[in-house]
Amino acid sequence: MTSKKPFIIACVPAYNEEKTIAKVVLRAKKHVDKVVVCDDGSTDMTGGIAESLGAEVVRHEKNLGYGAVIQSLFRKARELDADVMVTLDADGQHDPDEIPIVIKPILDGKVDVVVGSRFLGDSKKTNSVPKYRSVGIKLITGLTKATSNIGVNDAQSGFRAYSGKALKSLRLNENGMGVSVEILLEVQKQGLTIIEVPTSCNYHGIEKTSTNNPLKHGASVIMSIIQLVVEDRPLFFLGVPGVLSLLIGVFFGVLMLEIYAEEHMIMTNIALASIAFILIGLFAAFTAITLYAISRLVQKTNNKH
């Protein structure tokens, strides 16, 4: 009796990548059973080229963002009942011939999620990563490590593989570039296993055609990290600072009253500081309680389903 051959699909987010999409699709087809391209409102021939080469194309009527594309690809993978889904970019920075390396730990039954890292293994593989990108990636990765127990070295890599279990477990909401971090936080929350494998990355020629502003990209991801961790642990990230702010406000209030009792004069600066800290503390505390109540309600609703 032979075991069922795993159904493997490659999913490619794409936006105006008509110059590189053909090469990515053709090379990816050698290693998977099906290629799915999500055309995120391209104004060029990206979707048509991918479709003509045998890829299934999921089309967005307008540009919705990287996170929305990843969500569409996850839905399509679940619809196809894929055993393994591997994602890679359409601009040629990822090498489709490394797909077997990225999916192997999942096929071996070792983990649920694999991240292809630009910062593991032979340093020659990372020599085409521009310095400013390397600094930004490491900053975002550092923030991710600081706010979770996910010990990855490349939190922004789009070259990843997911098991069928991960596809069913991960539920994503982030529409922007922050989805890469959201996935890692969800992996931790769902108790899934994850490892990194070394992969190469080729940026030659990509920088000139990239439509993403690096500073805007980085700021967007950092804001997403803050939003995600605050939503996940509001009592810690908002409640604790809120209580501290209240205590500081009370301290200044008591200090002001003591000065008034001794000198019969109101110190305006101290009074204003007391009021400001108390108001900030109350706002943070009430927001933390509200977010916690909402998250608990959502969790109970999900458990019922």
C-alpha positions in Angstrom: 0.0 0.0 0.0 1.5 3.3 -1.1 1.0 6.6 0.8 -0.7 9.5 -1.0 1.6 11.8 -2.8 1.4 15.3 -1.2 -0.2 18.0 -3.3 2.2 20.9 -3.4 1.3 24.4 -4.8 3.5 27.4 -5.3 1.7 30.8 -4.7 3.1 33.9 -6.2 2.0 37.4 -5.2 2.3 39.7 -8.2 1.8 43.4 -9.1 3.1 44.7 -12.5 5.7 42.0 -12.9 5.3 41.2 -16.6 9.1 41.2 -17.1 9.8 38.4 -14.6 6.6 36.5 -14.0 7.2 34.0 -16.9 10.5 32.9 -15.6 9.2 32.5 -12.0 6.2 30.5 -13.1 8.1 28.2 -15.5 10.9 27.5 -13.0 8.4 27.0 -10.1 6.4 24.5 -12.1 9.3 22.1 -12.1 9.0 21.6 -8.4 5.3 21.7 -7.6 2.0 20.3 -8.8 0.3 23.7 -9.4 1.3 27.3 -9.6 -1.2 30.0 -8.4 -0.5 33.7 -9.1 -2.4 36.4 -7.3 -2.5 39.4 -9.7 -3.1 42.4 -7.3 -4.7 44.8 -9.8 -1.8 44.9 -12.2 -2.0 47.4 -15.1 0.3 45.3 -17.3 0.2 41.8 -18.7 1.3 40.0 -15.5 -1.9 38.0 -15.1 -2.3 37.1 -18.8 1.3 35.9 -19.1 1.0 33.7 -16.0 -2.3 32.2 -17.2 -0.9 31.5 -20.7 1.9 29.5 -19.0 -0.5 27.3 -17.1 -0.7 29.1 -13.8 -4.1 29.6 -12.1 -4.6 33.3 -11.6 -6.5 34.9 -8.8 -7.3 38.5 -9.8 -7.9 41.5 -7.6 -9.8 44.3 -9.5 -7.6 46.9 -7.8 -4.3 47.0 -5.9 -5.2 45.9 -2.3 -1.7 45.3 -0.9 0.6 42.5 -0.1 -1.3 41.3 3.0 -4.6 41.1 1.0 -2.7 39.0 -1.7 -1.4 36.6 0.9 -4.9 36.2 2.4 -6.3 35.4 -1.1 -3.5 32.8 -1.7 -4.2 31.2 1.7 -7.9 30.9 0.8 -7.1 29.4 -2.6 -4.7 26.9 -1.0 -7.4 25.8 1.4 -9.9 25.6 -1.4 -7.5 23.4 -3.4 -6.8 21.3 -0.2 -3.1 21.7 -0.6 -0.8 19.6 1.6 2.0 22.1 1.2 1.9 25.8 0.0 5.1 27.6 -0.8 5.1 31.4 -1.4 7.8 33.3 -3.4 7.9 36.7 -4.9 7.3 37.4 -8.6 10.1 39.9 -9.1 12.8 37.2 -9.3 14.5 37.9 -6.0 13.7 34.3 -4.8 15.2 31.3 -6.7 12.4 28.8 -7.6 14.9 26.1 -7.8 15.3 26.4 -4.0 11.6 25.4 -3.5 12.7 21.8 -2.6 14.9 23.1 0.2 12.1 25.2 1.7 9.4 22.5 1.6 11.6 19.6 2.7 11.2 20.0 6.5 7.4 20.0 6.0 7.5 16.9 3.7 9.6 15.2 6.3 6.9 15.9 8.9 9.3 18.0 11.1 7.5 21.4 11.2 4.4 23.3 10.2 6.1 26.5 8.8 9.4 27.1 7.1 11.0 30.5 6.5 13.7 30.9 3.8 16.2 33.2 5.5 18.6 35.6 3.7 20.8 35.7 6.8 21.6 32.0 7.4 24.3 29.9 5.9 26.8 31.1 3.3 27.1 34.9 3.6 27.7 35.1 -0.2 24.1 34.4 -0.7 23.2 37.7 1.0 25.7 39.9 -0.7 23.2 41.4 -3.1 20.9 42.6 -0.3 21.3 46.4 -0.3 22.8 47.7 3.0 19.7 49.9 3.9 17.4 46.9 3.3 19.6 44.7 5.5 19.5 47.2 8.3 15.7 47.6 8.0 15.1 43.9 7.9 17.2 43.3 11.0 15.5 46.1 12.8 12.0 44.7 12.1 13.3 41.2 12.9 14.6 42.5 16.2 11.3 44.1 17.1 9.5 40.8 16.2 11.8 38.8 18.5 11.3 41.4 21.3 7.6 41.0 21.2 7.3 37.3 20.7 9.2 34.0 21.3 9.7 33.4 17.6 13.4 33.2 17.1 13.7 33.9 13.4 16.5 35.8 11.7 14.5 37.1 8.7 11.0 38.2 9.8 10.3 39.8 6.4 11.2 36.9 4.1 8.4 36.1 1.6 9.9 32.8 0.7 8.0 30.5 3.0 6.3 27.1 3.1 3.2 26.0 5.1 1.8 22.6 5.9 -1.8 21.7 5.5 -2.2 22.1 9.2 -0.8 25.6 9.1 -3.1 26.6 6.2 -6.1 25.6 8.2 -4.9 27.2 11.5 -3.7 30.6 10.4 -6.3 33.3 10.0 -4.9 36.7 8.8 -6.3 40.2 8.8 -3.4 42.5 7.9 -3.6 43.9 4.4 -0.2 45.6 4.3 3.4 44.4 4.5 2.9 43.7 8.2 1.3 40.4 7.2 4.7 38.7 7.3 5.0 39.5 11.0 1.3 38.8 11.7 1.9 35.2 10.4 4.8 34.7 12.8 2.7 35.9 15.7 -0.2 33.7 14.6 2.2 30.7 14.4 3.2 31.3 18.0 -0.4 31.8 19.1 -1.6 28.6 17.4 1.2 26.5 18.8 2.6 25.7 15.4 6.3 24.7 14.8 8.6 26.8 12.7 12.2 26.7 11.5 14.4 28.7 9.1 16.5 27.3 6.2 19.1 29.3 4.3 18.1 30.6 0.9 19.6 33.0 -1.6 18.2 36.3 -2.6 18.9 38.3 -5.8 18.3 42.0 -5.7 20.2 42.9 -8.9 17.9 44.9 -11.2 15.0 44.8 -8.7 15.9 48.1 -6.9 15.5 50.1 -10.1 12.0 48.8 -10.8 10.6 48.5 -7.2 7.5 50.5 -6.6 7.8 50.3 -2.8 9.3 53.2 -0.9 11.7 51.6 1.6 11.1 54.1 4.4 7.3 53.9 3.9 7.5 50.2 3.8 9.5 50.0 7.0 7.3 52.5 8.9 4.2 50.5 7.8 5.6 47.2 9.1 6.7 48.8 12.4 3.3 50.3 12.9 1.7 46.9 12.1 3.9 45.2 14.7 2.9 47.7 17.4 -0.8 47.3 16.4 -0.6 43.5 16.5 1.2 43.2 19.8 -1.1 45.7 21.5 -4.2 43.9 20.2 -2.8 40.6 21.3 -1.7 41.6 24.8 -3.6 44.9 25.6 -3.4 44.5 29.4 0.4 44.4 29.3 1.2 46.9 26.6 -1.6 49.4 27.4 -2.8 48.5 30.9 0.5 48.5 32.7 1.7 51.9 31.2 -1.8 53.2 31.9 -1.6 52.3 35.6 2.0 53.7 35.8 0.7 57.0 34.3 -2.1 57.1 36.8 0.3 56.6 39.7 2.6 59.4 38.3 -0.5 61.7 38.0 -1.5 60.9 41.6 2.0 61.6 42.8 2.0 65.0 41.1 -1.4 65.7 42.5 -0.4 64.9 46.1 2.8 67.0 45.6 0.7 70.0 44.4 -1.6 69.7 47.4 1.3 69.6 49.8 2.8 72.7 48.3 -0.6 74.4 48.4 -1.0 73.4 52.1 2.4 74.9 53.0 2.6 78.0 50.7 -1.1 78.6 49.8 -0.3 78.7 46.1 -1.1 76.4 43.2 1.9 75.3 41.1 0.3 75.4 37.6 2.9 73.2 36.0 2.6 70.5 38.6 -1.2 70.7 38.4 -1.2 70.4 34.6 1.2 67.5 34.7 -1.0 65.7 37.2 -4.1 66.2 35.1 -2.3 65.1 31.9 -0.8 61.9 33.4 -4.2 61.0 35.0 -6.1 61.5 31.7 -3.5 59.5 29.7 -3.6 56.8 32.3 -7.3 56.5 32.3 -7.5 56.5 28.5 -4.8 53.8 28.3 -6.4 51.6 31.0 -10.0 51.9 29.6 -8.6 51.1 26.1 -6.8 48.1 27.4 -9.9 46.7 29.1 -12.0 47.3 26.0 -9.5 45.6 23.7 -9.1 42.7 26.2 -12.9 42.3 26.4 -13.2 42.3 22.5 -10.4 39.8 22.1 -12.0 37.5 24.7 -15.4 37.7 22.9 -13.7 37.0 19.5 -11.9 34.0 21.0 -15.1 32.6 22.5 -16.9 33.0 19.2 -14.1 31.3 17.3 -14.1 28.4 19.8 -17.8 27.9 19.3 -17.2 27.5 15.5 
